[in-house]
Amino acid sequence: MLPAQEAEQIILDLLLPLSIPKDTEIINLQSARGRILAKSISSKLDFPYWDNSAMDGYAVRYEDVQQASKETPVTLEIIEEIPAGLVPQKAISPKQTARIFTGAMLPEGADTIVIQENTQRNDNLVTIFSSPQPQQFVRHRGSFYRAGEPMLESGIALDAPDIAVLATAQCNELTVYRRPKIAILSTGDELVTPDTPLKPGQIVDSNQYALGSFVSGNGAKPIFLGIIPDQPAKLKAAIKQAIAEADIVLSTGGVSVGDYDYVDRILEELGGQIHIRSVAVKPGKPLTVASFENSGLYFGIPGNPVSALVSCWRFVQPAIKKLSGLKNNWQPTFIKAITKQELRSAGKRETYVWGKLNIVEGIPEFSLAGGSHSSGNLINLSQTNALAVIPIGQTSVAAGESIKVMLTKQLSN
């Protein structure tokens, strides 16, 4: 059994990211969320595009108002009104001002904004009762970004702020990596689909749906190959198809040491090189990782539904992230937290127990999910967001002690 960190490194070393230009595509900005940028972005535009006002108020020459106060107010002539979107028509001369609104272009001659709360208007005159700081509330052209400089680097996952930046740069089309293709198949004569009437001895295959959701949530494209019976010929044909069609194959079941566990043998018959056969983790000890000449990677993970998801969170997710073109941060996110309950382990393998992580007054707290922590019990896995990690050789963690926790999804507010 390989330690988890060693297994993770072997997996990452086996993978090459998607390449340019073979694995890229051009998409429009509206469909960019979650995609991985393949080419760095720069813009021909400065941002802000021009000097503009950050507040509603009056555009002035600082030298005209630097002595303004309640005791010695300054009165200026209003020569123009400048709403956002219109170009100023007049320059500001001494003792003059322009009424200006947030986002509007600064007129020539003005260098400072006086907010309207510090003024009193009377027809075409405005009296100023407070001296602003020089250049106060002026957003200068190019102060946020200079044309031609790097704006967004390749290898990042695009989210709402990045898309706003791209829109600002008038980047309507961009080059991204294609979505990795992940084939998913379940093995076992006992498995049936959720819409099949259940007979004694049968088990509903939840893994196709759970792993499909996992794959989609990680920005990849699932290819569903369904349930494959424990028949070597049919299993070999399905695995061969999966290897040919996908970048990564995920199969559940058939990787332990039972009489009907054929996966490892079939992978070798198909020319696969097996790098991992088991890992020192619980749940999820059976883990087969094999590579093929076409650079594809095969994961044979346990059939028990909790073990399958733990294997995905711990080992498959980093692989998808690296393959997808992400530049870094492939590994799972671990943080330190205080456990609210005592946690137990047999101590022979790195043990993952699931629960809920919350931030309470700035301190991460882990609450163990109630009920049985069996690898076949999906019920209490629902709505959890973290796995507490009990190291090899440690059999318990007392309530109130610190524990390493692996996030399985983003924390909610």
Buried (B, 14 or more C-beta within 10 A) or exposed (E): BBBBEEBBBBBBEBBEBBEEEEBBEEBEBEEBEBBBBBBEBBBEBBBBEBBBBBBBBBBBBBEBBBEBEEEEBBBBEBBBEBEEEEEBEEEBEEEBBBBBBBBBBBBEBBBBBBBBEBBEEEEEEBBBBBBBEEEBBBBBBBEEBBBEEEBBEBBBBBEEEBBEBBEBBEBEEBBBBBBBBBBBBBBBEBBBEEEEEEEEEBBBBBBBBBBBEBBBEBBBBBBBBEBBBBBEEEBBEBBBBBBEEBBBBBBBBBBBEEEBBBBBEBBEEBEBEBBBBBBBBBBBBBBBBBBBEEEBBBBBBBBBBBBBBBBBBBBBBBBBBBBBBBBEEBBBEEBEBBBBBEBBBEBEBBBBBBBBBBEEEEEBBBBBBEEEBEBEBBEBBEEBBBBBBBEBEBEEBEEEEEBBBBBBEEBEE
